[in-house]
Amino acid sequence: MFSSGSQRRACHAGWILLVVMLMGTAVAAVPIIGDPAQLLKQADSVKTSDHPEFVQLMKRLGAEVTTLSPQQRMRLRYLQAWEVSYQGDYEAATPLLNAVIAESTDATLRFRVGTTLVNMLSNGSHYEEAFAQISQLLDQLPQITEKDARIQALGVAATLYNDAGQYDLGLTYANQMLRENPGGDGGCKARVFQVQSLYESGKFASDEQSREAIDACSKASEFLYANGARLYVAGFDVQHGQSAEAIKLLQKHYAEVLHIGYPELVSQFDSLLAQAYWNEGELTLAQQYALAAVDGGLKHEFTKSRTSAYELLYLISKKQGDVDAALTYHEKYMAADKGYLNEVSAKALAFQTVKQQVLAKKLQIDTLNKQNQILTLQQKLAKKATETSRLYIVLLVLLLASIALWTYKIKRSQLRFMKLARRDGLTGIYNRQHFVNEAELQLHYCRKSSREACLVLIDLDHFKVINDTHGHAVGDRVLRRAVEACKAHLRSTDIFGRLGGEEFGILLPECSLDQAIARAEQIRVAIATAAAGEDAPGVPISASFGVSSSVHSGYELRDLLMHADEALYRAKREGRNRVSANDSPEAFLKMA
């Protein structure tokens, strides 16, 4: 059972993180001739549209390196670093790119390498450095005249801001990119970034934009980007119950994706195919593609495709009754999911931090200018009457006070953003990452003090039907109403969070299993009673509950989650709208 949040994470194309290295290529290749300058131009132009040809050209250039001029050798070194990045070895690529920036005398080449380096910083989890670097590059953009370099910078800006959840900013740069280069590979990539912004912000309602993107990329022979856009289409189909259509689309282009050879794109196809086959009840094929997604992909530990594949392998093993495999995959899923969510929050927080740093720096410069003006005015005022001088000084002091107030507001804004990073945007309760962190701390305290704790998992029944029938706006109101019903029965020491989609978790410290069951029953009744409201008329809802206790499951959060999850599944199987408890350590062995 995948929540809508899991589906979105699975189909969000991680391949697009390599956008910087894939930008700035020409549409058509020039003829292969012996001129090194032409060979370099051709290699640069086909590195994404015909990667095997790019590899051959790089071998040829490497053999003729002694005939290249110093500037040509520097461009060759950039393309060699790009190739290392394309294979996912970011650790090795980063120093190669830094060396080119340090040694090249070509300002445009340094600019292009800088945009490629932004991608390396992001993939190495150096998010603040990545946002600071792209901010500097965008400041330099008005001085850059080469079209390919400008397109490259706009493309990485669109992608990086989308990854930080700043979809309006991402769409702005994608639109600018399309205006500057509506045809060829630039138009292709800009359209794909537009689709990414719309999809991730939940505004992707039709396939018109994706069809335009796929057509533009196919005409430009940018098959990597065309298949990236197809991932969004297939992901949209899976979310809306059209898994058979998603399988048909993905399988039609699977061989092409293997030929392209970019690991994370292959892994994303595998992960989404596994999910679609699972939804269709094809367990063998689902397991086959999930294993492929885990084994493939980039060398990043916490990719979206690998996280989703681990979750699916856990569910498959559980359904097959393979307890050892289920426990192993669940532990890997929990670690990968926590790591992935940590990175998502880190990106969002890094964006806000750098934004505030830029504002603070600008404010610091403005303050120094004002102070200089004050000194100048004080010197001039010394020659005027005392009364007039005092008046001017008072006015300037008020100006400094207003600057100090602005600084104070910026600091408050930074603190507010840090708080928002811990909250679910829709319901206002803890998000999954912060829930996990707080729950683990509380369980550690309970273990040290020998106090019992219980975990309650809540899953709204038939929530997908509500979304499909009444729309996502009503679905959001139902979620908020359910959360308010839960909060009315919680203590100040209880930890309440949204784990994803329509699933919630409550950690109840210093609470016995019998007390937890009774409180879960109160919340169940409250949710059912709260369903009839004027903001969601005629929308009955209910919830199923799974309860686990530290007495039977221990104090490890992953064990409590697994056992509560099994109890939740039992409640679903027994008819929903009920509370089920895992009251023995052997209960997990009774999986269907």
C-alpha positions in Angstrom: 0.0 0.0 0.0 1.6 3.2 -1.2 0.5 6.6 -0.1 0.2 9.4 -2.6 3.3 11.0 -1.0 5.3 7.8 -1.6 4.1 7.7 -5.2 5.2 11.3 -5.7 8.6 10.6 -4.2 9.0 7.5 -6.4 8.3 9.3 -9.7 10.1 12.5 -9.1 12.9 12.1 -11.6 16.2 12.2 -9.7 17.9 12.1 -13.1 17.2 15.8 -13.5 19.7 16.6 -10.7 22.5 16.2 -13.3 21.0 19.0 -15.3 24.0 21.3 -15.1 26.2 18.8 -16.9 23.6 18.2 -19.6 23.1 21.9 -20.4 24.7 24.0 -23.1 24.7 21.4 -25.9 23.8 22.2 -29.6 21.0 20.6 -31.4 22.9 19.1 -34.3 26.3 17.6 -34.5 28.9 19.1 -36.8 30.8 16.8 -39.2 33.6 14.7 -37.8 36.8 16.3 -39.1 40.4 16.5 -37.9 40.3 20.0 -36.6 40.6 19.8 -32.8 38.3 22.9 -32.3 35.6 21.2 -34.4 36.1 17.9 -32.5 35.7 19.7 -29.2 32.6 21.5 -30.5 31.1 18.2 -31.7 31.8 16.4 -28.4 30.1 19.2 -26.5 27.1 19.2 -28.8 26.3 15.4 -28.6 27.2 14.6 -25.0 23.5 14.0 -24.1 21.9 13.4 -27.5 24.4 10.7 -28.6 26.5 9.7 -25.6 28.2 6.7 -27.3 29.5 9.1 -30.0 30.6 11.5 -27.3 32.7 8.7 -25.7 34.4 7.9 -29.0 35.2 11.6 -29.6 36.7 11.9 -26.2 39.0 8.9 -26.8 40.1 10.5 -30.1 40.7 13.9 -28.5 42.6 12.2 -25.6 44.9 10.5 -28.2 45.6 13.9 -29.9 45.9 16.0 -26.7 49.5 17.1 -27.7 48.1 18.9 -30.8 45.7 21.0 -28.7 46.2 24.6 -27.7 46.3 25.4 -23.9 42.7 26.8 -24.2 41.5 23.6 -26.0 43.2 21.4 -23.4 41.3 23.3 -20.7 38.0 22.7 -22.5 38.9 19.0 -22.9 39.5 18.8 -19.2 36.1 20.2 -18.6 34.5 17.6 -20.8 36.4 14.9 -19.1 35.2 16.1 -15.7 31.7 16.2 -17.1 32.0 12.6 -18.1 33.0 11.5 -14.6 30.0 13.4 -13.3 27.7 11.7 -15.8 28.7 8.3 -14.4 27.7 9.5 -10.9 31.2 9.8 -9.4 30.7 13.3 -7.9 33.6 12.9 -5.4 36.1 12.5 -8.2 34.5 15.1 -10.5 34.5 18.0 -8.0 38.3 18.5 -7.7 38.6 18.2 -11.5 36.1 21.0 -12.0 37.7 23.2 -9.3 41.1 22.8 -11.0 39.6 24.1 -14.3 38.1 27.1 -12.6 41.4 27.9 -10.9 43.5 27.5 -14.1 41.3 28.7 -17.0 41.6 32.2 -18.3 38.3 31.9 -20.2 35.6 33.7 -18.2 32.8 32.0 -20.1 34.3 28.5 -19.5 34.7 29.3 -15.8 31.1 30.3 -15.7 30.0 27.0 -17.3 32.2 25.0 -15.0 30.7 26.9 -12.0 27.2 25.9 -13.0 28.3 22.3 -13.3 30.0 22.5 -9.9 26.6 23.6 -8.4 25.3 20.2 -9.2 28.3 18.5 -7.6 27.8 20.6 -4.4 24.1 19.6 -4.3 24.7 15.9 -4.8 27.4 16.1 -2.1 24.8 17.5 0.3 26.7 20.9 0.4 23.4 22.7 -0.1 24.3 26.1 1.3 27.4 26.3 -0.9 25.3 25.3 -3.9 22.7 28.0 -3.3 25.4 30.6 -2.6 27.2 29.6 -5.8 24.1 29.8 -8.0 23.2 33.2 -6.5 26.6 34.5 -7.5 26.3 33.0 -11.0 22.9 34.6 -11.5 24.4 38.0 -10.5 27.0 37.5 -13.2 24.4 36.4 -15.8 23.9 39.9 -17.3 27.6 40.0 -18.3 27.5 36.6 -20.0 26.7 36.8 -23.8 27.2 33.2 -24.9 23.8 31.6 -25.4 24.8 28.1 -24.2 26.3 29.4 -21.0 23.2 31.5 -20.2 20.9 28.5 -20.9 23.0 26.3 -18.7 22.8 28.7 -15.7 19.1 29.2 -16.1 18.6 25.5 -16.3 20.5 24.7 -13.1 18.7 27.6 -11.3 15.3 26.2 -12.3 16.3 22.7 -11.1 17.9 23.7 -7.9 15.0 25.9 -6.8 12.5 23.1 -7.7 14.5 20.7 -5.5 14.2 23.2 -2.6 10.4 23.4 -3.0 10.6 26.9 -4.5 8.5 25.9 -7.5 7.4 29.5 -8.5 11.1 30.5 -8.7 11.9 27.3 -10.6 9.1 28.1 -13.1 10.3 31.7 -13.5 13.8 30.6 -14.6 12.4 27.8 -16.8 10.1 30.4 -18.5 13.1 32.8 -19.0 15.1 29.9 -20.4 12.3 29.2 -22.9 12.0 32.8 -23.9 15.8 33.1 -24.7 15.9 29.8 -26.6 12.4 28.6 -27.7 13.8 26.0 -30.2 16.3 23.2 -30.2 17.7 21.6 -27.0 17.2 24.7 -24.9 13.5 24.7 -25.7 13.3 21.0 -24.9 15.0 21.3 -21.5 13.1 24.5 -20.5 9.8 22.7 -21.2 10.9 19.7 -19.1 11.7 22.1 -16.2 8.3 23.7 -16.5 6.7 20.3 -16.2 8.8 19.5 -13.2 7.7 22.7 -11.5 4.0 22.1 -12.2 4.2 18.4 -11.2 6.0 18.9 -7.9 3.7 21.8 -7.0 0.6 19.7 -7.6 -0.5 21.8 -10.6 0.1 19.2 -13.2 -3.5 18.5 -14.4 -3.1 17.4 -18.0 -0.5 16.0 -20.4 -0.5 18.9 -22.8 2.7 20.4 -21.3 4.4 17.1 -21.0 3.5 16.2 -24.7 5.1 19.5 -25.8 8.2 18.8 -23.8 8.5 15.2 -25.1 8.0 16.3 -28.7 10.5 19.1 -28.4 13.2 16.9 -26.9 12.6 14.1 -29.4 13.1 16.6 -32.3 16.3 17.8 -30.7 17.5 14.2 -30.2 17.6 14.8 -26.4 16.2 11.4 -25.5 17.4 11.6 -21.9 15.2 14.6 -21.3 12.3 13.2 -23.3 12.3 10.1 -21.1 12.6 12.2 -18.0 9.3 13.9 -19.0 7.8 10.5 -19.6 8.5 9.7 -15.9 6.3 12.6 -14.9 3.5 11.3 -17.2 3.8 7.7 -15.8 4.0 9.0 -12.2 0.8 11.0 -12.8 -0.9 7.9 -14.2 0.1 5.7 -11.2 -1.2 8.3 -8.8 -4.5 8.4 -10.5 -5.1 4.6 -10.8 -3.8 4.2 -14.4 -1.0 1.8 -13.6 -1.5 -0.2 -16.8 -1.1 2.9 -18.9 2.1 3.8 -17.0 3.5 0.3 -17.6 2.7 0.5 -21.3 4.5 3.9 -21.6 7.6 2.9 -19.5 8.1 -0.5 -21.2 7.8 1.1 -24.7 10.9 3.3 -24.0 12.8 1.0 -21.5 15.3 -0.3 -24.1 16.0 3.3 -25.1 16.7 4.3 -21.5 19.1 1.4 -21.1 20.9 2.6 -24.2 21.2 6.1 -22.8 23.1 4.6 -19.9 22.5 7.3 -17.2 22.2 5.2 -14.0 19.6 7.2 -12.1 17.3 7.5 -15.1 17.3 3.7 -15.4 16.8 3.3 -11.6 13.8 5.7 -11.7 12.2 3.7 -14.6 12.8 0.5 -12.6 11.3 2.0 -9.4 8.2 3.3 -11.1 7.7 0.0 -13.1 7.9 -1.9 -9.8 5.3 0.3 -8.2 2.9 0.0 -11.2 3.3 -3.8 -11.3 2.6 -3.9 -7.6 -0.6 -1.9 -8.1 -1.6 -4.4 -10.8 -1.0 -7.4 -8.5 2.1 -8.7 -10.5 4.3 -9.4 -7.5 7.1 -11.3 -9.3 7.6 -8.4 -11.8 7.3 -5.8 -9.0 10.0 -7.6 -7.1 12.2 -7.9 -10.1 12.1 -4.2 -11.0 12.4 -3.1 -7.3 15.6 -5.1 -6.9 16.9 -3.5 -10.1 16.2 -0.1 -8.8 18.0 -0.9 -5.5 21.1 -2.3 -7.4 21.2 0.6 -9.9 21.2 4.3 -9.7 23.8 6.8 -8.7 26.3 6.3 -5.9 24.1 8.4 -3.6 22.8 6.5 -0.6 19.4 8.2 -0.3 17.9 8.5 -3.8 14.2 8.6 -4.2 14.2 5.5 -6.4 16.1 3.4 -3.9 13.9 4.6 -1.0 10.7 3.7 -2.8 12.1 0.4 -4.0 13.1 -0.6 -0.4 9.5 0.2 0.8 8.0 -2.0 -2.0 10.4 -4.9 -1.3 9.3 -4.7 2.4 5.7 -4.9 1.4 6.3 -7.8 -1.1 8.3 -9.8 1.5 5.6 -9.2 4.1 2.8 -10.3 1.7 4.9 -13.4 0.9 5.4 -14.3 4.6 9.2 -13.9 4.4 9.7 -12.4 7.9 13.5 -12.1 7.8 13.5 -10.4 4.4 10.6 -8.1 5.5 12.5 -7.0 8.6 15.7 -6.4 6.6 14.0 -4.4 3.9 12.0 -2.4 6.4 15.1 -1.4 8.3 16.8 -0.3 5.0 13.6 1.6 4.0 13.5 3.5 7.3 17.2 4.5 7.0 16.9 5.5 3.4 13.6 7.4 3.9 15.0 9.2 7.0 18.1 10.2 5.0 16.1 11.3 2.0 13.7 13.4 4.1 16.7 14.9 6.0 18.1 16.0 2.6 14.8 17.5 1.4 14.5 19.6 4.6 18.2 20.5 4.4 17.8 21.8 0.8 14.7 23.9 1.8 16.5 25.3 4.9 19.7 26.0 2.9 17.7 28.0 0.4 16.2 30.1 3.1 19.5 30.5 5.0 21.3 31.7 1.9 18.4 34.0 1.0 18.7 35.6 4.5 22.5 35.8 4.3 22.2 37.7 1.0 19.7 40.1 2.5 21.9 40.5 5.6 25.0 41.2 3.5 23.1 43.8 1.4 21.8 45.3 4.7 25.4 45.4 6.0 26.6 47.3 2.9 23.7 49.7 3.2 24.4 50.3 6.9 28.1 51.1 6.1 27.0 53.5 3.4 24.6 55.2 5.8 27.3 55.4 8.5 29.6 57.1 6.0 26.9 59.5 5.1 26.4 60.3 8.8 30.1 61.1 9.2 30.1 63.3 6.2 27.0 65.1 7.3 28.3 65.5 10.8 31.4 67.2 9.4 29.2 69.5 7.3 26.8 70.2 10.2 29.7 71.3 12.4 29.7 74.5 10.4 26.0 75.2 10.8 23.9 76.3 13.7 23.7 73.9 16.7 19.9 73.5 16.6 19.9 72.6 12.9 22.8 70.1 13.5 20.9 68.3 16.2 17.9 68.0 14.1 19.8 66.3 11.3 21.6 64.0 13.7 18.3 62.9 15.3 17.0 62.1 11.8 20.0 60.0 11.0 19.8 58.2 14.3 16.2 57.3 13.5 17.4 56.0 10.2 19.9 53.7 11.9 17.2 52.6 14.3 15.1 51.6 11.3 18.0 49.6 9.9 18.4 47.9 13.3 14.7 47.0 13.3 15.0 45.5 9.8 18.0 43.4 11.0 15.9 42.2 13.9 13.0 41.2 11.5 15.4 39.3 9.3 16.7 37.3 12.4 13.1 36.5 13.4 12.4 35.4 9.8 15.4 33.0 9.9 14.0 31.5 13.2 10.6 31.2 11.6 12.0 29.3 8.6 13.8 26.9 10.9 10.5 26.2 12.7 8.7 25.7 9.4 11.2 23.1 8.3 10.0 20.9 11.1 6.3 21.2 10.3 4.0 19.7 7.8 2.8 22.5 5.5 -0.8 21.3 5.3 -1.7 20.3 8.8 0.8 22.2 10.9 1.9 19.1 12.9 5.4 17.6 12.9 6.5 16.3 9.5 7.9 12.7 9.2 11.5 13.7 9.7 10.9 15.7 12.9 8.5 13.1 14.2 11.1 10.4 13.9 13.8 12.6 15.6 11.5 13.6 18.5 10.1 10.0 18.9 13.6 8.5 19.1 14.6 11.0 21.8 11.5 10.3 23.9 11.9 6.6 23.6 15.5 6.9 24.7 14.3 8.8 27.8 11.6 6.2 28.5 14.1 3.4 28.2 16.5 5.1 30.7 13.7 5.7 33.2 12.1 2.2 32.6 8.8 3.8 31.5 6.4 2.2 29.1 5.6 3.9 25.7 3.1 3.1 22.9 3.0 4.0 19.3 -0.3 4.5 17.4 -0.4 4.5 13.6 -3.5 6.1 11.9 -4.5 5.7 8.3 -7.7 7.3 6.9 -9.9 4.8 5.2 -10.6 5.1 1.4 -8.9 8.5 1.3 -8.0 8.1 -2.4 -11.7 7.7 -3.2 -12.3 11.1 -1.5 -9.6 12.8 -3.5 -10.8 11.2 -6.8 -14.5 11.9 -6.2 -14.4 15.4 -4.5 -11.0 16.7 -5.5 -7.8 17.5 -3.6 -9.1 20.7 -2.0 -11.8 18.7 -0.2 -9.2 16.0 0.6 -7.0 18.6 2.2 -9.9 19.9 4.4 -10.7 16.4 5.5 -7.1 15.8 6.5 -7.1 19.1 8.6 -10.4 18.1 10.2 -9.0 14.7 11.1 -5.9 16.3 12.7 -8.0 18.7 14.8 -10.0 15.7 16.0 -6.9 13.9 17.0 -5.3 16.9 18.8 -8.3 17.2 21.1 -7.4 13.9 22.7 -3.6 14.4 23.0 -1.5 15.4 26.0 1.3 17.9 25.9 3.9 15.1 26.2 2.5 13.2 23.2 4.3 13.4 19.9 2.0 13.8 16.8 3.2 13.8 13.2 2.2 13.2 9.6 4.1 10.3 8.2 3.0 10.8 4.6 -0.2 11.1 2.6 -3.1 10.1 4.8 -1.0 8.3 7.5 -0.2 9.7 10.9 1.7 8.6 14.0 1.3 9.3 17.7 3.9 8.4 20.3 2.4 8.1 23.8 5.1 8.1 26.5 4.2 6.8 30.0 1.2 5.0 28.6 0.3 1.3 28.9 -1.1 -0.7 26.0 -4.6 -0.8 27.5 -4.6 3.0 27.9 -3.2 3.4 24.4 -6.0 1.2 22.9 -8.6 3.2 24.9 -7.2 6.6 23.7 -7.0 5.3 20.1 -10.7 4.3 20.3 -11.6 7.8 21.5 -9.7 9.3 18.6 -11.4 6.9 16.2 -14.8 8.0 17.3 -13.8 11.7 17.2 -12.6 11.4 13.6 -15.8 9.7 12.5 -17.9 12.3 14.4 -15.9 15.2 12.9 -16.4 14.0 9.3 -19.8 15.8 8.9 -18.7 19.4 8.6 -19.9 22.3 6.5 -16.5 22.6 4.8 -16.7 19.0 3.5 -20.5 18.3 3.4 -21.5 14.7 2.6 -18.0 13.3 2.9 -18.0 10.5 5.5 -14.6 9.4 6.7 -13.2 6.9 9.1 -9.7 5.7 10.2 -8.0 2.5 11.0 -5.6 2.2 13.9 -2.6 0.1 14.7 -1.1 0.1 18.2 2.3 -1.3 19.5 3.9 -1.2 22.9 7.5 -1.0 24.2 6.6 -3.9 26.5 6.3 -6.3 23.5 8.3 -4.4 20.8 11.1 -2.8 22.7 12.2 0.8 22.5 13.6 0.9 19.0 11.3 3.1 16.8 11.7 0.9 13.7 10.4 -2.1 15.6 7.5 -0.2 17.1 6.6 1.1 13.6 6.8 -2.4 12.1 4.5 -3.9 14.7 2.1 -1.0 14.7 2.0 -1.2 10.9 1.1 -4.9 11.1 -1.7 -4.2 13.5 -2.9 -1.4 11.2 -3.0 -3.9 8.3 -5.0 -6.3 10.4 -7.5 -3.5 11.2 -7.8 -2.9 7.4 -8.3 -6.5 6.6 -10.9 -6.9 9.3 -13.2 -4.2 7.8 -11.5 -0.8 8.6 -12.7 1.8 11.1 -11.3 -0.1 14.1 -8.4 -0.3 16.5 -6.0 -3.3 16.4 -3.1 -3.9 18.7 0.1 -5.9 18.4 0.1 -7.4 21.9 2.8 -10.0 21.5 6.3 -10.2 20.0 5.1 -13.1 17.8 2.3 -11.1 16.2 4.6 -9.9 13.4 5.0 -13.6 12.3 1.3 -13.9 11.5 1.5 -11.8 8.4 -0.8 -12.5 5.5 
